[in-house]
Every structure is written in structure tokens, then in C-alpha cells.
């Protein structure tokens, strides 16, 4: 594909138009809590994990501060009853993303069992904003 300054100007204008359409369609204002254009509150990487035996698994959890001001974000990994997840707390800039290394420990064999990142911003519960799948034992996934 051939690109030149005109092409990049067109891409820039489409991005501006997309953001403008989103802002007009969005029921919330810039001074209210929201998660920007894609509405993702966070994600966990890797998404699918396989371990041969029950053991602590480390993942990277990235969350977004949905508030228009810096906020204390609390992130906790949660799973089924009997699983143990770690947590983290950090000040995150307004509408910014922050990543954390957290661990989840399953209590036995499972297949594609979801676990989640439960998030709170300045004491306001945001719920489970991201999930990942863990398989313990058996064939890969």
C-alpha cells in the first residue's frame, strides 16, 4: 500500500470523526466516570494459561482509571471458592492505564476455569472488569 502525507491526514481525520461521534453518542460527559472509546475496564495477560499441577500462576493485569481525576485503584484477583488471589493498590492518573503483576493459586484440577480482576477506584466498586482462563492438569487447554 502506498502512503503519503495525504493518506495520513485522511486517517487522522477519520480518527477525529470517530472520537467525535463517540463523544456525541455517549450518555456520559467528560467530567463523569467512563472508560473511553472502547469501554474496556481492563485485561489479563496471558488470557489462557495451562499448568500441569495446582500452583501459583503470575499474570499481568492492566486496568483503566475511569475517573476524570487521579484515583487510588485496588485490584484483586478472584476465582472460585478455594482459590487464592493476590491484590495491589496504586494511585493511577486520570483516565490512565496501569499494569500489575498478580498471582492466582488454584486448589485443584480444572479446565478453562475463569478467574477475574475485581477493581475498585477511590472506594467505588467497578466490579470484575477482566477475566482469564486457567487449566490445571490434562491436555493443553
KABELCOR-V703213 format. One record per pair of residues at least 12 apart in sequence whose ideal C-beta (glycine too) atoms are under 10 Angstrom apart, sorted by sequence separation. I is the first residue (numbers start at 1). J is the second residue. If there is no record, write none. Layout:
i | j
I | J
I | J
This chain:
i | j
47 | 59
63 | 75
75 | 87
76 | 88
88 | 100
104 | 116
116 | 128
117 | 129
118 | 130
26 | 39
46 | 59
62 | 75
74 | 87
75 | 88
76 | 89
87 | 100
88 | 101
104 | 117
115 | 128
116 | 129
117 | 130
22 | 36
23 | 37
45 | 59
46 | 60
61 | 75
74 | 88
75 | 89
86 | 100
88 | 102
114 | 128
116 | 130
117 | 131
22 | 37
44 | 59
45 | 60
61 | 76
73 | 88
74 | 89
75 | 90
86 | 101
87 | 102
102 | 117
115 | 130
116 | 131
117 | 132
21 | 37
22 | 38
44 | 60
45 | 61
61 | 77
73 | 89
74 | 90
86 | 102
87 | 103
115 | 131
116 | 132
19 | 36
22 | 39
43 | 60
44 | 61
45 | 62
72 | 89
73 | 90
75 | 92
85 | 102
86 | 103
100 | 117
114 | 131
115 | 132
19 | 37
43 | 61
44 | 62
59 | 77
72 | 90
73 | 91
85 | 103
86 | 104
114 | 132
115 | 133
18 | 37
42 | 61
43 | 62
44 | 63
71 | 90
72 | 91
73 | 92
84 | 103
85 | 104
86 | 105
113 | 132
114 | 133
115 | 134
42 | 62
43 | 63
57 | 77
71 | 91
72 | 92
84 | 104
85 | 105
113 | 133
114 | 134
41 | 62
42 | 63
43 | 64
70 | 91
71 | 92
83 | 104
84 | 105
85 | 106
112 | 133
113 | 134
15 | 37
40 | 62
41 | 63
42 | 64
70 | 92
71 | 93
83 | 105
84 | 106
111 | 133
112 | 134
113 | 135
40 | 63
41 | 64
70 | 93
71 | 94
73 | 96
75 | 98
77 | 100
82 | 105
83 | 106
84 | 107
110 | 133
111 | 134
112 | 135
113 | 136
40 | 64
41 | 65
69 | 93
70 | 94
71 | 95
75 | 99
82 | 106
83 | 107
110 | 134
111 | 135
39 | 64
41 | 66
61 | 86
63 | 88
65 | 90
67 | 92
69 | 94
70 | 95
71 | 96
73 | 98
75 | 100
77 | 102
79 | 104
82 | 107
83 | 108
110 | 135
111 | 136
38 | 64
59 | 85
61 | 87
65 | 91
67 | 93
68 | 94
69 | 95
70 | 96
76 | 102
77 | 103
78 | 104
79 | 105
80 | 106
81 | 107
82 | 108
109 | 135
110 | 136
111 | 137
39 | 66
59 | 86
61 | 88
63 | 90
65 | 92
67 | 94
68 | 95
73 | 100
75 | 102
77 | 104
79 | 106
80 | 107
83 | 110
109 | 136
110 | 137
111 | 138
36 | 64
56 | 84
58 | 86
64 | 92
65 | 93
66 | 94
67 | 95
77 | 105
79 | 107
80 | 108
104 | 132
106 | 134
108 | 136
109 | 137
110 | 138
111 | 139
35 | 64
54 | 83
56 | 85
63 | 92
65 | 94
66 | 95
88 | 117
92 | 121
105 | 134
106 | 135
107 | 136
108 | 137
109 | 138
112 | 141
34 | 64
35 | 65
36 | 66
56 | 86
65 | 95
80 | 110
83 | 113
85 | 115
87 | 117
104 | 134
106 | 136
111 | 141
35 | 66
42 | 73
64 | 95
65 | 96
79 | 110
85 | 116
87 | 118
89 | 120
91 | 122
106 | 137
33 | 65
34 | 66
64 | 96
65 | 97
83 | 115
85 | 117
33 | 66
34 | 67
42 | 75
44 | 77
63 | 96
64 | 97
65 | 98
80 | 113
85 | 118
87 | 120
32 | 66
33 | 67
34 | 68
63 | 97
64 | 98
79 | 113
80 | 114
32 | 67
33 | 68
62 | 97
63 | 98
79 | 114
80 | 115
31 | 67
32 | 68
33 | 69
62 | 98
63 | 99
78 | 114
79 | 115
31 | 68
61 | 98
62 | 99
63 | 100
78 | 115
79 | 116
28 | 66
30 | 68
31 | 69
33 | 71
61 | 99
62 | 100
77 | 115
78 | 116
29 | 68
60 | 99
61 | 100
77 | 116
78 | 117
60 | 100
61 | 101
76 | 116
77 | 117
78 | 118
59 | 100
60 | 101
61 | 102
76 | 117
77 | 118
59 | 101
60 | 102
75 | 117
76 | 118
58 | 101
59 | 102
61 | 104
75 | 118
76 | 119
58 | 102
59 | 103
74 | 118
75 | 119
76 | 120
57 | 102
58 | 103
59 | 104
74 | 119
75 | 120
57 | 103
58 | 104
73 | 119
74 | 120
75 | 121
56 | 103
57 | 104
73 | 120
74 | 121
55 | 103
56 | 104
57 | 105
72 | 120
73 | 121
74 | 122
56 | 105
57 | 106
71 | 120
72 | 121
73 | 122
74 | 123
55 | 105
56 | 106
71 | 121
72 | 122
78 | 128
54 | 105
55 | 106
71 | 122
72 | 123
74 | 125
75 | 126
77 | 128
83 | 134
54 | 106
70 | 122
71 | 123
74 | 126
76 | 128
79 | 131
53 | 106
54 | 107
66 | 119
69 | 122
71 | 124
73 | 126
77 | 130
78 | 131
79 | 132
43 | 97
45 | 99
54 | 108
63 | 117
65 | 119
67 | 121
75 | 129
42 | 97
49 | 104
51 | 106
53 | 108
54 | 109
61 | 116
62 | 117
64 | 119
66 | 121
67 | 122
75 | 130
77 | 132
79 | 134
42 | 98
43 | 99
53 | 109
54 | 110
59 | 115
61 | 117
63 | 119
65 | 121
40 | 97
42 | 99
49 | 106
52 | 109
64 | 121
65 | 122
67 | 124
42 | 100
44 | 102
57 | 115
59 | 117
61 | 119
63 | 121
66 | 124
36 | 95
67 | 126
35 | 95
44 | 104
66 | 126
34 | 95
36 | 97
50 | 111
65 | 126
33 | 95
50 | 112
64 | 126
49 | 112
63 | 126
66 | 129
48 | 112
49 | 113
30 | 95
64 | 129
49 | 115
63 | 129
63 | 130
61 | 129
62 | 130
61 | 130
44 | 115
59 | 130
61 | 132
44 | 116
44 | 117
59 | 132
42 | 116
43 | 117
42 | 117
57 | 132
59 | 134
41 | 117
42 | 119
57 | 134
41 | 119
57 | 136
41 | 121
54 | 134
55 | 136
54 | 136
47 | 130
49 | 132
50 | 133
51 | 134
52 | 135
53 | 136
54 | 137
42 | 126
47 | 131
48 | 132
49 | 133
50 | 134
51 | 135
52 | 136
53 | 137
41 | 126
44 | 129
45 | 130
47 | 132
48 | 133
49 | 134
50 | 135
51 | 136
52 | 137
41 | 127
42 | 128
43 | 129
44 | 130
46 | 132
47 | 133
48 | 134
49 | 135
50 | 136
51 | 137
52 | 138
41 | 128
42 | 129
43 | 130
44 | 131
45 | 132
46 | 133
48 | 135
49 | 136
50 | 137
33 | 121
41 | 129
42 | 130
43 | 131
44 | 132
46 | 134
50 | 138
33 | 122
40 | 129
41 | 130
42 | 131
43 | 132
44 | 133
50 | 139
40 | 130
50 | 140
33 | 124
35 | 126
50 | 141
48 | 140
49 | 141
33 | 126
48 | 141
35 | 129
